[in-house]
């Protein structure tokens, strides 16, 4: 019989090749499963039991994050380990390898996800923060407008190339799990990207690149990564006088809530965001339900 380490490797190859998972997802699953195997010191699938699982969960729940901090792993992070382990156990069952049934794993209950949103006034100030005509401000303006127009994930934004077709209002994006969806570019975003590309003198294939103001001849600039985009958004939020934390994902939240508050249906927003489950999209409904807000204004005693 194969050892757990061998089975884990076969499972990782299976989800990469047959299930089409991204390399990042495979890497994450490898990390979560490796920590489980290291803790359990077990190399036999039969020895994965309710008892060993309970011990691992207790250990996981008590893991400290950072030096000198009393904080432990969040329930959400703990669930990532359990989701990976559950997927692995399902794979073992399909391979007719005797082990703990996957359905024995229950995820930890988590608090309802909250949305850190900013006001429409804050959003306007943020979008107009890059005011200059230099390449950096033109680039930052294009980034902000494109994020708000399309609701792209930051990784999807980083994957865009400089041959983007701005004659069309549509843009095909390959998102999580290799799924392709269509997003739409507003006139404001189109103009911002056109102005930025017009000012580009380099030969880089990436749409968004690092701008080195000290160098005069930048023929092959490096593409921006996700951390760079996060820093750019943060800098402009501070410049716009926004006290709340603003990230590229905040822009995605604003995109979704803007659509819903203006009457878009949940299924359409789900498709535009690229959510595989509508449950994920439903986190936005409680902050955009005009019907409930209007009902409260009409019938609540204090409002009369």
N, C-alpha and C positions, 0 to 999 in steps of 0.2 A: 504494500500500500504506500502511496506517495506521502511524504511528510507535509505538514502544514505550510512550510516555507515554499515547497515545490507547488503545492496547490494554490497558494497565494499568487505566485508568479504566473501560473496558468490562468488564473482568474483575471489578473491585470491585462494579460495579452488578449483574453476573451473580450473584455469591455472596450479595449482599444480597437481591435480589429472587427469583431462581429457586431458590437453594439455602437461602434463609431464615436466613442467618447473622446473628448479632447485630451491632449497630452497633459494639460494642467489637471484635469479631473483624475486621470490615471495616477498622476503624481500625488494628488491629495489622498486618494484611496490607499495608495502604497504607504503613505505616512501614517494614516489612521490604523491600518491593519498591522503595520510593523510595531507600533506602540502597544497594541493589544498582545501581540505575540511575545514581545519583550517582557511585558508585565507578567503574563501567564506562565512564561517559561515552559511552554507546552508545544510539542510538535506532532501531537496526535489529535485529529479532528474529533475522535470519540470523547476526548477529555474536555471538550467545550460543553459545559453543562450550565444549568441554571445557577448553581452555586458559584462557579468560576466567573460567570458573567456578572453576578451580583457583586463579587469582590472587586472586579475591574471597575464597575460603575462607582463603587464607594471610593476607590482610589482616584478615579477621574474627577469625582466631585470635590476632592480635597486638594487637587493640584493648584498650587499658587501661580499667579501670573505676574512676573516681574519681581525684582528684589525689593525687600522691605515693604511689600504691599500685602494687605490681608485679603485682597481680592482673589477669588478662585475662578476657574473656568465657568463661563456662562452656560446656562442650560442649552442654549442654541448651539454652542461649540461642542458640548458634550454629545448632542444629538448627531453631529457630523460623524463622530466615531461609531455611533450605533447604526446609523444609516449605512455606512461602509461595511460594517460587520454583518448587518442583515442581508445586504446584497451578496456578500461572500457566502453566507450560509445557504442562500437560495441557489447559488451556483453549485455548491457542494451537493445539494439535494438533487439537482438536475443531472449531476455526474454520478448519482447513486452512491455518494460517499456518506457514510453514517456520521451524523453530528447533531448538534442542537437544531431543532426546527426554527426557521427564521421568524415565524410568527410568535415565538416566545419572547422576542425582543419588543418591548414597548418603549416608545420615545418619551423622554422627560417632558412634562408640561411646561410650556413657556408662556410668558406674559404676552399679551397682544402687541404686535409690532406697532411702534409709534412712528409718525412721520415728522421729521424736522423740516417744516416748510417756512418759507419767508413770504412776506406780503407782496402784493403786486407792485407796490411802490418800491420796495427793496429790489424786486426783480428788474424793474425799469432802470434803476440806478446801476445795477450790476451790468446789464446789457450795454449801457452807455458808458461804462467805466473806461474802456480803451478808446480814447478820443483822438490819439495822434495819427499821423499819416506815415509813420515809420513802419518797417516790416513787422516789428514785434507787436505793436498795437493792432495792426491790420490782421495779423495771425490770431491774436487773442480775441478780437472782435468776431472773427470767423468761427473760432472754437465755441464761444458762448452762444452765438446765434444758431449754430448747427446743432448743438446739444439741446437747446430749448425747442427747436423746430422739429427734431426727429425723435427725441427720447432715447437716443443711442446709449448703450453702455459705454463706459470709457474705453474698454478694450476694443470695442467695435469702432469707435472713433479713431483710435490709434492705427487700426488696420486699413484705413482709407488711403487711397493713392492719389497722386496729383493729376491723374488723367480722369478724374471724376467728371461725369457728364452733367453739366449745368444747363444744358438745353432742355433737359427733361425735369419734371417736377418730382419724378420717382427715383428712388435709389434702392438697389437690391443689396441687402446686408446678410452676411453669413454669421449667425449668432451662436448661442450656446448649443452644443450638441450637433454643430454643423447645419442647423436648420436655417433655411433662407427665408427672409421676409422682406416686404417692401415698406419703406418709410418715405415720407414726403418732405420736400424742402420748401420752406416759405420763401417769399420774395426777398425778405430781409436777409435771410441766411444766404440765398443765392448771391445777392449783391455783395455781402461781406466776403464770401469765399472768392468771388471774381476779383474784387479789389486786392485781396491778399495774393492770389496767384499772379496777377498782373505785375505785382511788385517783386515777385520771386525771380532771382537770377541764377539759381543753382540748378543742378542736374539730378537732384534726389527724386526717387520715385514716391516717397512718402508725401502725403498731403500736408501733414503738420510736422515741421522740423524745428530743431534748435536754432536760435538766431544768435550769432556771435557778432556783436556790434563792433568789436575790435578788429575783426578781419574784414578786409575789403573784397577779397575774392573767395566766396564760399561756393565752390562748384559742387561739392558733395556733402551736404549737411546731414547730420544724424537725425533720424526720426524721433519725435517725442515719445516717451513711454508713459504709462499710466500715472506714475508718480509725478512726472513733470506736469501733466495736465492738472492733477490735483493741486499742485503748488500754484499754478497759474490762476485757477479758480479762487483759491484761498486769498491770493494777493489782491485780486480785483474785488473780492467781497470786503476785505479790510479797507481798501481804497474807497469803496462805495459807502463806507460807514455802517456796514451790516455787522451787528454784534453776534448773531448766530453763526454756527459753523456751516459753511456752504461747501459742498463737494460736487463732483460731476454727477453723483447719484441723486443729489438734491435737485439738479436740473431735470433729471429723469422723472422724479416725483412731481415736479412742477408741471412738466409736460402732460403727465397723466391726469393730474387734478384739474388742470386748465381745460382739457378735453371734456372730462366728466361734468365739471361745473357749468359748461356751456351746452350740455345736453347730449353728448356722445354716449352711445350705449357701451356697456361693460365688455361685450364680446369684441367689439371693434378695437377698443383700447387694449384688450388682451393681445389681439393680433399685432397691433402696432408696437407693443412693447416686447413681443416675442416670448410671452409667458406660456409655458407648456400647460399650466393649470390655471383655470379662472379663479381658483381660491387665492392665488398669489395676487391677482389684480384686485380682489375684493378689499384689500387693505385700504384702498383709496376711497371707497364709497362713503365711509362714515364722516369724512371731512368735506364731501361734496354733495351730499344729498339735499338738494334745494327743497324738495317736497317736505321733508321733515322740518327743515328750518322755517319754511313758510307756515306750516301747520302750527309750530310753536308760537310764532308771532301772532297768528290769528286767534288762537284759542287759549294761550296761557294767560292767567288772570292778571299778572303784573303788566302785561303788554296792553291792557285795555285802558 
